[in-house]
Amino acid sequence: MERGWKPVLVIAGWQTAASLCYYSIFAATSFVRADFGLSRALVGVFLTAALLGYTLNLFPSGAAVDGFGERTVMIASLFALAGGAVAVSLAPTYLLLLGAGVLLGAAYASAMPASNKGVVATAPRGRENLAMGVKQLGVTAGSGAASLVVTGVAAAFAWRLGFWVIAVVAVGYALAFRVTYTGTGGSGEWELPDFSGLADDRAYLLLVAAGLFVGATIFSLLGYLILYVEDAVGASAAAGGLVLAATQATGSAGRVAAGSLADRIEDVGGAATVSLVQLGGSAVLFGWLAVGATSLPAASVAFAGLGATVLGMTGVYYSCMGDLVASEDLGGATAGGQTAINVGGLLAPPAFGYVADTAGYGVGWGVLAVLAACGAVLLWGVRREMELAA
């Protein structure tokens, strides 16, 4: 397959459509809480259910990508995501809502292994970090669009209808993707990845460990941003949706800027260096929220900064993984890194919700500041290992 920006942009479009489906649940937290009469902690359990499905299907999805190529997996995934979005909208009880969330998350599991493999294979030489950042724009663009669609449709009609709109978009892009992207090949066999070699790579293990803290901060931020704007700032859910969309917009800008900067750093470990700075910066911003950014302007600025830092670092995080792992093993290796991110996301949102219910949002944001700082220390270790190996 030829290298160039066209296939990278097609993959970025796919990532946008996939993220539009998955991150719709984060935009619907306020409506889900009201419809089902949930506490903040039970809202976190709903988000965790989706993440559980996502996590359980990561290694099977990564194996499918390595075995059969990313194109087939990506097309099937979009159809499954559309079905999952519809299932969420139709759930009549909380238990069925949890089940629909699991299905939606499982359908999204192929996103990172498949899209990362495609970008590594098609990005222009010397611009791989920027290309990964451009592809990762799809995550923030899709999430931001989901917040506008779900809250906007809810204001005019009903929040559940927004999920049907999102499903139609996903099906439409799946059909377009089928005729515009040729993809790369695979081994022809489905087999779970062999981590024996990666287990000996200290830099990879540190990067995966850092993913635990990245996931804890990202998913807690996304899951409780709108509720914080409602509960602590005193604004409406619609205002919270706009803040979330703005946060995703700065996340998009952060991913492109981070990738471009990493490409320009000539030293070994450029991607690790940039991700270290971004995660460290997010620790400072979480600390600001902890001590009282309770006005709408202050909270908006803090969340915008978190978009540029913690949301904006995932592109260079995966670029760093691409620097450490051979391309033929990238699907499985990405599944390992994404599993770590998801495990952090599985544990943190319900815990954050419980802390917010019992001790207040300030304590919760303070805990996230500490977690972000711990992740930054691990990324410093990744950079150090890469320098020693050079």
N, C-alpha and C positions, 0 to 999 in steps of 0.2 A: 504494500500500500504506500502511495506517495506521501511524503511529508509536506506540510504546509498549514496555513492558518484555516483553510476552509474546513477540513475535517475536525479541527479543534473547536471551531465555532459550532459545528453541527452537534458535537458531543456536549458542548456547553448548553446548547438548547435542550438536549435530552435531559441533562442534569437539572435544568430549570423546571421542566415539566414533571420530573420525578419528585423534586423537592416541593413543588407546589402541592402535590398530593400528600406527602408525608407530613410536612410542617403545617398543614391546615389544622391539625389537632391543637397545636400550640396557640393558634389564633382564636380557637374556639373555647379556650379554658373558662372564660367568664360565662359564656352561654351554657356550657356543660354544667358548671357549678350551679347555676340558677335552675336549669331544667331538672336536674337530678337531685337537687338539694344536698350538695356535697360540701364537706370541709375542705380546707386547703390541702390537707394531707391526702384525702381521697382523690382530689384532682391530680396530685402527684402520682398516685397509683395508676390512674388512667394513662398518664404519659409513660409510666414505667411499663405498662402492659404492651404498648406499641414498641417500646425499645426492647422488650424481652423477645418479641417476635423477630425484630430486626437482628438481635444478637444471635438467636438460635439458628437463624438461616444464613449467617455470614460465611461459615466455612463451606457448607454445601454450595452456596452461590459462588464463592471464590473458586471452588473446584470446577464448577460448571464453566466459568469464564476461562480458566486455564485449559479445560478439556475441549470445549466446543467453540471458543472464540467469544468475543464480547457482544457482537451484533445480535445474534439470536437471543441471548440472555437479556439484553437491554430492551428488545421489542416485547418479549414476553412479560418483562417486569412492568412496563408501562400499562399494559392491559390489566395486570393483576392489581396495580396501584389504583387504577380507576375503579375496579370492583371493590377494593378495600374502602375507598372514599365513600362509595354509595352505601356500603354496609354500615359505616359509622353513622351516616345520616338516617338510616332506617332503624337503628337500635332502639327498642322501646324500654329497655331496662338497663340498669347500671351494669349488671353481669354480662349482658349481651354487648353492651358498649365496650367492655373490656375485651371480649372475644374479637370484636371488629377491629379494635386497636391492635391486637396481636397479629391479625391477618394483614393489616395495612403495613405494620412494621416488617413482617416477613417479606412482603412484596418489595420493600425498599432496600433489602439487604444487598442486592447485587450492585447498587449504585456506585459505591466507591471502588470495589474490585474491578468492575467492568469499565467504568469511565477512566480510571487511572491507567489501566492497561492501554486503552485506546489513545490517551494523550501521550504516554511515553512512546508509543509506536509511531505517532503521526506528527508530533511537535517539530517545528523547525530546529535544526541543530543550533545549540548554543542559547536557545530561548526556552528550554524545557521548564524552568521555574516560572517564567512569565505565563507560558501556556497552561501550566497547572493552576496558576492563579486565575487565569481567564476561565478555565473550566469550573473552578470552584465558585466563580461568580454565580453559577447556576443555583448553588445552594442558597445563597443570600437573596438572589433575585426571586427564586421560587418561594422562599419563605416570606419575603416582603410582599410579594403578590398575593400569597395566601392570606396574609393579615388584612389586606385591603379588600379582597374578594369576600372573605367570610364576614368581616365586620360590616362591610358595605352592603352586602345582600341582606344581612341580618337587620340593618337599619331600615331597609325598604320593604323586606318581605319576612323571611325567617332564616335563621342561621343554617338550618339543615339544607336549604336549597343551594347555598353556596358550595356545598360538597358535590352536588350534581353538576354545577358549572365547571368545577375543577376536573371532574371525571371526563367530561366532554373534551376539555382541552388535552388531557392525557391521551385519550384515544386518537384524537386528531394528529398529535405529534408522533405517536407510534406509527401511524400509517405513512406520514411524511418521512420519518426516519428510515423506514424500510427501503425507500427508493433513493435516498440521498447518501447513505453511509454503507460502505462495503465491508469494513471491519478487517480484523486480522484472524489468522487461523489458530488452532489449538492442537493439543496432542491427540485428539480424537477419543480420549477415554476420560471417564469421570472417576477421579480418585482424590481423596482428601490429601492436602498438602503434607509434605514431609518437612518437619521443622528441625530435623537433626542438625543441619548445617546452621540454620539461623539461631539455634539455641547456643551455639558457640560464639556468636557475634555479640560482643558486649555492647557495642553501640546500638544495635537493633533492640536488644533487651531493654536498655535504658530508654530508648525512644518509645517502646511499647508501654513501659511503666509510666512515662510522662503522659501518655494518652489517657490514663486513668484520671488524672487531675484535669486534663483538657476537657474530657467528657463531663466531669462533675460540674465544672464551671459553666460550660456552654449550655447544657440541658437545663440546669437550674435557672440560668439567666433567661432562656427562652420560655421556660415553663411558667415563670412567676413575674415576668415584666409587666404584663397587662394587669394582673391582680395587684401588683405593687402600685401601679399608677391609680388604680381604683381605690385601694384600701388606705395607702399612706399619703398619696398626693391629693386624693379627693377628686380626681377627674373621672370622666366617663370611660366605658369600655371602648367606645369609638376613638377617643383621644389616645387610649392605650394602644389601639391598633395602629394609629399613626406613628406613635413613638416606636413601636416595634418595626414598622416599615422603614422608618428613618434609621434605626439601628442596623437593619439588614443592608440598607444602602451604604452606610459607612463601612459595614463589613465587606461589601463588594469592592469598594475603593481600597480598603486595606489589603485585600487579597491580590489585587493587581499591583499595587505599589510594593507589597512585600515580595512578590515574585520577580518583579523588575529589579528591585534592589539586590535580591539574592543572586540574580544572573550577573550583576555588575561587581559583586565581591569576588576578587580573584583568589582569595585564600580558600583552603579546604574548609568545608563545612559552612558555606555561605548561608544555605537554607536553615541550618541549625542555629546560626547566629541570629538571623532575623526573627525566627520563631521564639528564641529565648528572650529577646528584647520585647516582643509583643506580649508574651505571657507575663513577663515581669511588670510591664506597664498596666496590664489588666488588674494585677494585685493592688496597685495604687488606687485604681478607679473603684474597685470593690470596697476598698477601705474608705473612700469618700462617701459612697452610699451608706456604709455602716455608721458613719458619724453624723448623717443627717441631710442628705440631698433630697428634701421632701417637697420642695416647690416644683411645679411642672417644668420651668426653664432649667433648674439645676439638675433634675432627674433626667431630662432630655439630653443635656450635655454629657452627663455621666454615661448614659446608655449609648449615646453616639460614640463616645470614646471606647467603650467596651466592644462595640461593633468593629471598630478599626483595629482593635488589639486581639482579643480572644477569638472573636468570630473571623477576623481577618487573617488568622495564622494557619488555618487548616490547609491552605494550598501549599505553603512552604513545609508544613509538617509532612505532607505526603511526598513532596519533592525530596525531602531529606531521606525518606524511606526508599525512593527511587534511586538515590545515590548509593544506598547500602545494599540493594538487592538486585539480582539479575532480572532482566525483563521477563524471562519465561516463568519466573517464580513470583512475579509481582502480585498476581491475583490472590494467591494464598497469603503472601506476606502482608498485603493490605488488609486482608480479612483479620489477621492477627492484630494489627494496629487498631483497626476499627472496633474489634471486639473489646480491646482495652478501653477505648473511648466510651463504648456503649456500657461497659460494666460500671464505669464512673457515673454515667448517666442513669443507670438503673438504681444505684444506691442513693445518689445525692438528692434528686427532686423530692421524693417523699420525706427524706430527712429534713430538707430545707423547709418543706411545708409544715412539718411538725414543729420545728424551731420557730417559724413565723407565728404559728398558732399559740405557742406557749411562752416564748421569750421576746417575740417581735422581729420585724424584718431586719433591724439593725444588726442583731446578733447573727442572723443568717448570712447577710452580706459580709460580715467580718470573717465568718468561717470560710466563705469562698475566697476571700483575700488570702488567707493562710494557705488554702489548697493551691491557688494559682502560684504562690511563691514557691511551694514545694515542687510543682511541675517545672518551674523555671530552673531550679537547682538541677533537676534531672536532665534538662536540655543542655545545661552547661556541661554535664558529664558526657552527653552525646558529642558535643563539639570537641571536647578534650580527647575522646577516643578516636575521632576521625583525624584529628591532628597527629596523634601518636602513630596511627596506621599509615599516614601519608609518606 
